[in-house]
Amino acid sequence: MPVWISTPYDTSADAVLREWRVLLTDSGSKHFVGVCTRTGPYRVSPPITSFNPDTRTGVTEQGLRFVLAGPPGRETGLWRLFWLVATWDNKVSGTKDITGEYVWM
């Protein structure tokens, strides 16, 4: 199974993401992508295993916590480049943006 590491920082600590999006792969795994407030660059999370809408926190297969800060990012933007690289590295052919399922009123 792919590891889904987008930066070396993905293995070192939890992250708070702003300008975030949530993507679903053709294999059924869900991933966060957004700007990490701790490290600066965009990050793509490993597959999400659980999400708590009250705390806006998702936990990944590796046990990392990703907190969604603020509203989601625009549909277009630099995050797409990071997502494209991650899908290429992990040999994923199809994806769907499911950010709307994670937006709350």
Secondary structure, 3 states (H helix, E strand, C coil): CCCCCCCHHHHCCCEEEEEEEEEEECCCCEEEEEEECCCCCEEECCCEEEEECCCCEEEECCCCEEEECCCCCCCCCCHHHHHHHHHHHCCCCCEEECHHHHCCC
